[in-house]
Amino acid sequence: MLKEGQVRIPAGCAIAAIIDRKGGLINGSEIIKSIALMHDRSNGLGGGFAAYGIYPEHKDAYAFHIFYDNAEAQKKCEEFLFKHFNVDEAERIPTKKIPAIKNGPDIWRYFARVNRVRMRNARLDEGEYVVQCVTRVNDAYEGAYIFSSGKNMGCFKAVGYPEDVGAFYMLDKYDAYLWTAHGRFPTNTPGWWGGAHPFNVLDWSIVHNGEISSYDANRRYIEQFGYKCTMQTDTEVITYLFDHLMRHHGLPANVAADVLTAPEWDEIDRMSPEKREYFTALRSIYSGALVNGPFSVILGSGKGLLAINDRLKLRSLTAATKGDRAYFASEESAIRIVCPNPDKVWSVSGADPVFVPLEIHQKEES
């Protein structure tokens, strides 16, 4: 008979994030240390990071990170990119040999600006033009996968444990004002390079622990608006939901979070009139965007960091603050290893999303 402590059920993947709200830079070694502490939550089939503020010399260009399975895929993808964008620079993403990371694709990055003639002819705004181009590549060009497409940010992911992925991409040579990280334990979907987290479109990036039982309904809903889910994992749809709600509909981050985690109708009926009207409107207008299942999610963007839990809190997520920095992780120990004495520590509530705004972004907009 197994006794307590002899078997460990880690309750899924590991997620972590760090942000400096004033835009101070954080070395990649810190987020690697945080996610590495939760090694047992992963099984080596996927790890990854998103970093914001890492390309200041190309801050006005889109940074496309692309996996290529073969030279023919690269040729076709580059023909498309150079036709639809003005590419300032193209290069392999620097990596180093790690025994645990093998059999991977060729990994390139391109710093590019939209071809405005083509964009105007397509009658699209810039964001929609980029998203449609990324969708076209990932859907129609077999062997080419654009896995990162934001400005002054980038995703780095692979099949492997996250600490090995961080070493592979040499993330200790990068400094960012916002980091997210993921250690994957896939259950219903395959472990492959494109399926590792984070998932990204424009500057939205998602790391997720859990299972989206409403995936088919969410996928059908979001694909009505031109998105295509091609990465063989339920997490991809969350990224597109946030992009749709915040970019197309202009919803603030906390309202978009309420759409995804809206309460059941019987709970809404018991609310105060003001809250009842609010959630009734959200559930009626965005019924297809309601996400069900056990999950904790961290959304990174140029605007800041958002953390949400399912309303029953079936996946753990801890938050902490220290001065201008905020920390999130599946386990409190993963925060304390990089921030031993936080000012405040708390568990993220299933009904109360936490948004940490990036103050330098607000100053730039004002």
C-alpha positions, 0 to 999 in steps of 0.5 A: 500500500502506498503511503502519503508522500510516496506518490505525487499527483502534481495537478498538471503543468507548471506556470510562472511569471515575473513583471516589473511594472516600471519597466525595469529589466529582469534577467532570464536566469530568474524565470528559469530558476522559478520554473525549474523548481517545479520540475516534477510538474512537467514530463519533458514534452514541452517547455517555453518562455515569453519575454517582453522588451528584449528587442529595443533596437527593433521595437517598431518591427514585428518579430516573427519566430518561425519553426521550419521542418525543411528547406522547402518550407522555409523557401515558401514561407520566406516568399510569402513574408517578403511579399507581405512585409518589409523585412529588416533582418532575418537570422537563425535564433541563437541556440546552444547544444543541449543533450536533452533538446534534440530532433528539433526544427530549424529556428529563425526570426525575422524583424519585419514591418507591414507592406502598407500597400498590400495592407491598404488593398486588403482594407485591413488595419495593421493588427488584423493584417498581421494576424491574417498573415500568421494564420495563412502561414500556419494553416497553408504552409506545411512545415512552417510554424510562426510561433511568435509574432509580437513587437519587442517580444518573443516566445521561445519553446521546445520539446523538453523540460523548461530549464533545458529549453531556457539553456537551449535558447540561452535566455540568461543572455536576455533581459526583459521587463516581463517574463512568463514560463511553462513546463508542460505535462500533456495529457490529451494532446501530443508533445511537439515543438509547436504545441509547447507553450506559450501560445502567441498572436501579436503581443498576447501570449498564454501559458496555461495549466489545466484542461479546457473541456469546452474546447470544441465550443470555443474553437467553433466560436472563435473560428467564426471570426477568421481564426484557425486552430492548427496547433493541436492543443486546447490552449491555443484557443484561449490566446485567440479568445483574448485577442478577439475580445481585447483587440476587436471588441476593445474590452479591458483585460479584467472584463475579458477575463470575466467573459472567460470565467463567467459564473453559472446562471443560478449564481448570477440570479443571486447577485446584486442587480448591478452585478446581475446585469453585468454578467447577464450581458457578458454571458448573453453576448459572449456565450461561445467564449465561456471557458469550462474545465480546470485551469489557471492561465497567465496572459502576457502582453505589452500592457501588463500581466493578467492571471486568472483561475477557473471559478472553482479554483481547481488549479493552483496559482499563487501571486506575490509582490515586492516593490515594483515587481509582481510574481505568479507561479503554480507553487509559492516556493517557485516565487520564494526561490527568486523573491525570498521575502515578498511584501505580499503573498496570496492565492489567486481567487477563481472569481477575482482576476489579477491584472498588473499593468505595465506603467511605462505602456500607460505613459506611452499611450497618454 
